Amino acid sequence: MIVGLLYDDDNVQEILSTMGGSAESLAEAMALGARTGLADEAIFAKVRTLFEMAEKGLVRRGFGEEEFLAPVERLLRDRKTPAEYWEMPTLGKKLAMREAF
């Protein structure tokens, strides 16, 4: 995602404006997201926006890298964080995160 966001000139300024205009506000949003996960609607909306920007940036690069965003897209679709996939009951056994994707 970072490549799609930061290596795309169209996205860099949009990221700062989306996240409040400064690195400090971006850090605050990340800290809030770490505490609340994707349950917070404002955080979820920002994460979704960043995902879409990253996807567009990768598409513009033209190397087919956007396919690597599929696991992130699944997290957003399910509204779960990676930590919520670490142990997931399934038919009486635990499912490792790597098997969830």
C-alpha positions, -999 to 999 in steps of 0.1 A, spaced: 0 0 0 28 24 8 41 23 -27 7 31 -41 3 60 -17 37 76 -14 52 68 -48 23 85 -66 25 122 -68 -13 126 -71 -17 108 -38 8 126 -15 -10 158 -11 -44 141 -10 -31 120 19 -22 150 40 -55 167 33 -75 135 40 -57 130 73 -60 165 86 -31 183 68 -1 173 89 21 143 100 9 149 136 -28 145 126 -19 113 106 -1 99 137 -31 108 159 -55 90 134 -32 59 134 -31 59 173 -69 61 174 -72 33 149 -48 11 169 -71 16 200 -105 12 183 -98 -10 153 -121 -7 123 -152 -3 146 -148 35 146 -167 48 116 -144 78 111 -113 56 112 -129 30 89 -138 58 63 -102 71 64 -87 36 60 -111 28 31 -101 61 14 -64 53 19 -69 19 4 -87 33 -26 -59 58 -31 -32 31 -28 -51 10 -53 -54 38 -79 -17 47 -74 -6 11 -80 -28 9 -111 -12 41 -124 22 26 -120 12 -1 -145 30 -31 -129 -1 -51 -118 9 -46 -81 -27 -38 -71 -33 -76 -69 -13 -77 -37 -39 -56 -20 -64 -85 -20 -57 -94 17 -62 -58 27 -94 -56 8 -107 -87 26 -99 -71 60 -119 -40 50 -148 -61 36 -149 -81 69 -141 -50 90 -115 -69 109 -79 -61 118 -51 -85 112 -50 -93 150 -86 -105 148 -75 -132 123 -47 -146 145 -70 -170 164 -103 -176 148 -125 -206 159 -134 -228 130 -150 -262 134 -135 -266 169 -99 -257 160 -79 -225 157 -71 -210 123 -38 -193 118 -38 -159 102 -18 -171 72 -46 -196 65 -73 -170 67 -61 -154 35 
